[in-house]
Amino acid sequence: MSSRRAIQLGVAAAMLIAAGALFVRWQSATGRNVDFPEGTLWVCADAACAAEFSKSLKELAAFYDANPDGEMPCPRCGKPGAERALRCPACKRAFARSAVRHGKATCPLCKQPLPPVAPG
C-alpha cells in the first residue's frame, strides 16, 4: 500500500469518527431519546386555546427541577395545566390522555378506534 493511500484511508477514518461524535453530541443536545424521538406531546387544557406542543425530556427535567409542584404552562396562552397528550393516528390531532378512560378506546375528536397502548 502506498503512503498516499494510507493517508487517504486515515483521513477517511478520522472523518467517520468525527461525524459519529458529532451525531452523538447532536442527539444528546436535543434532549430527545429513542422512546420520545419527537419529545413529549402536550395539549393546553383551556378549550379556547387547545394548543398542541412538545417538550424534550431535557426541557421537562429543567421545568420540573425549577417547579417541582408546578403545572406545565401552555406556551401559547401561558395558562397552567397543560396535559400530556396522545396523537390520533386517524385524524392526526392531539388530545389529552385523560380523555381516554375505560372501555373501548376511541379518539375523542374523530371517534375512530385507537390502537392498544402498552400498560403503564
N, C-alpha and C positions, 0 to 999 in steps of 0.2 A: 504494500500500500504506500502510495506516495505521501510525502509530508503535506502536500496541498489537500489531498483527500482527507487525511486525518484531521486537519484544521477545519475543513468543511463539516465533517461529522461532529467534531467537538462544538462548533458554533451551533449546529442544529440541535444537539442535545441540550446545550445551555439555554437556547430559546424555548425548547419544550418545557424545561424545568421552570423557567421564568413565567411562561404562560400558565402553567399549572399553579404556581404560587400566587399569581395574580387572581386566578379564578377562585381559589380557596379564600383569599382575602376578600374578594368582592362578595362571595356568598356569605361570609360571616359578617361583613359590614352592613348588609341589607337587613339583618335580623330575621330573616326568613329561614325555614328549615324544611325538611322533606315532608313533614306532617302538615305544614301550613305554607306551601310554596307561594301563595298569594297573600299571606298574612291571615289574620283572623277577621272574619266578616262581622260587621255590626250594623244595626239599624236604629235610627232615632226613635225613641218611644213616643215622641209627640207626633200624633197622626197628621197634624197640619204640615209638619216638616218631612217626616219619614225618609230622611236622607240615608243612603247606604254608604258605608265607608269601611276601610280595612285598616288594621293596625298590625305592625310587625310584632313579633314576640319581644324584641328589644324595646319597642315603644310601650308595649303593655307592662313590661317589667319596670321601666322607668316611671310610668304613671302610677302603678300600684306601690312602688317604693316611696314615692312622694305623697301619695294619697291612699294609705292602707285601707281606709273605710270608705273611700270616695266612689262615687258612681261615675262611669265613663261619660264625659260630656260629648255632645254632638258637635263636630267641627263646623257645621253649617249654622245652626241656631244657637249653640252654646248651652243649651239646656242639659242638665244632668239626667242620667237614667237611660242612656243608650243600652240596648240589649244585644247579646250575641245572636247572630243570625245564621240562617241556612239559605242556600240559593236553590230555588226550584229548577230542576233540570228541564221542565217543560216550558215555563214562561220566562225563565232566567232572572226573575225578580227575587229580591231578598225579603225574608220575613223573620220575625223574632222566633227563636227556638221555642219560647214558651207558648206560642200559638199552636204547637203540635203537642197534644197531651196523650190521652188514652184512646184506644180504638184504632180504627183504620186511619193510617197517616195519609192525609191529603194536603196539598198546598192550600193555605187559607186564602190565597189570592185567585188562583185559576181553578182550584178544586180538582186538579189532576192528582193521581196517586203518586206518593213519594216512594223512592226505593228504601228498603230497610237500612237502618244505620246500626253500627256496632254498639252494643250496650256500653254504658259507662260514660 
